[in-house]
Amino acid sequence: MGVTKTNLFSEVQNDLATAAKAFAHPARVAIIQHLLKTNACVNGDLVLELGLAQATISQHLRELKDIGIIQGTIEGSRISYCINPVRWEGIKEQFNDIFDQFASSKSGDCC
């Protein structure tokens, strides 16, 4: 596998690619949707909600936490997770900027 040349791309492009990678697995999308739906800190609910093993869910949570989409708080021996609103808005703006470029540049037939 070749080495990626992330230095050829802007910080925004690299950040958006990292966020897109986090959304590239259906289990992570399901976790995000559950956190958004409950609008609260969640801990053990994810195992029942998704039907995946705790270890698998933990790996997906780590991926989401590593890029900052979710944040965790320690409550005794448990960690509760919720959406990080600041990071969520940042990612939302980055994706919207890309989608808006098509809408604003669309001037008829392209192909």
GUKOLLUM-919718 format. One line per field, with one value per residue (C-alpha): x, y, z. Coordinates in Angstrom, 3 decimals. Layout:
BEGIN
c1	[X;...];
c2	[Y;...];
c3	[Z;...];
END
This chain:
BEGIN
c1	[0.000;1.360;2.001;-0.684;0.554;-1.699;0.708;-0.486;-3.940;-5.293;-6.028;-9.753;-9.506;-7.613;-10.036;-13.062;-11.550;-10.960;-14.564;-15.840;-13.828;-15.574;-18.943;-17.844;-18.988;-22.677;-22.112;-20.606;-23.483;-25.902;-24.052;-24.188;-27.878;-28.636;-26.749;-28.582;-31.954;-31.515;-29.923;-28.311;-25.233;-25.362;-23.392;-24.623;-27.636;-25.599;-25.122;-28.884;-29.632;-27.171;-26.915;-23.128;-20.603;-19.375;-15.815;-16.926;-18.908;-15.940;-13.729;-16.242;-16.648;-12.874;-12.806;-15.538;-13.892;-10.476;-11.826;-13.833;-17.383;-18.256;-16.994;-17.024;-17.372;-16.383;-19.105;-17.695;-16.605;-18.620;-17.994;-20.970;-20.806;-22.575;-22.201;-19.550;-21.631;-18.666;-17.021;-20.397;-21.100;-17.616;-18.015;-21.526;-20.248;-17.421;-19.789;-22.333;-19.625;-18.875;-22.537;-23.273;-20.497;-22.467;-25.717;-24.130;-22.074;-24.853;-25.567;-27.334;-26.210;-22.729;-22.438];
c2	[0.000;3.417;6.260;8.924;12.396;14.352;17.291;17.930;18.827;21.601;21.170;21.400;18.704;16.373;17.068;16.434;13.187;12.015;12.815;11.057;7.982;7.920;7.969;5.193;2.326;1.590;0.745;4.195;5.821;3.854;4.946;8.591;8.306;6.737;9.473;12.142;10.472;10.118;13.568;12.387;10.624;6.918;4.033;0.423;1.143;0.733;-3.009;-3.534;-0.957;-2.230;-5.910;-5.853;-7.140;-4.691;-4.982;-4.100;-1.114;0.032;0.002;2.113;4.515;4.937;5.837;8.425;9.809;10.018;12.480;14.352;13.678;12.209;12.877;10.699;11.269;8.806;7.902;5.437;2.416;3.407;5.852;7.722;9.130;12.002;14.123;16.842;19.832;22.026;19.362;18.301;21.843;22.114;18.904;19.892;23.225;21.535;19.095;21.850;23.989;21.192;20.470;24.185;24.497;22.272;24.112;27.515;26.417;24.531;26.407;23.884;20.730;19.572;16.375];
c3	[0.000;-0.925;1.440;1.352;0.592;2.914;2.794;-0.778;0.527;2.704;6.382;5.606;2.926;5.270;8.119;5.917;4.608;8.177;9.101;5.984;6.940;10.323;8.561;6.187;8.387;8.979;12.656;13.260;11.392;13.584;16.730;15.659;14.773;18.154;20.000;18.002;18.553;22.301;22.639;25.862;27.154;26.347;27.776;27.735;25.505;22.340;22.750;22.947;20.256;17.650;18.479;18.186;20.692;23.318;22.021;18.485;19.695;21.765;18.666;16.731;19.649;19.778;16.057;16.558;19.672;17.983;15.414;18.037;16.790;20.172;23.638;26.717;30.414;33.103;35.604;38.094;36.059;32.979;30.172;28.740;25.227;23.521;20.414;20.683;19.523;18.551;16.396;14.975;13.756;12.263;10.273;9.237;7.912;5.992;4.280;3.609;1.994;-0.461;-1.211;-1.623;-4.220;-6.567;-5.980;-6.586;-9.603;-11.357;-14.559;-16.719;-18.398;-17.518;-19.586];
END
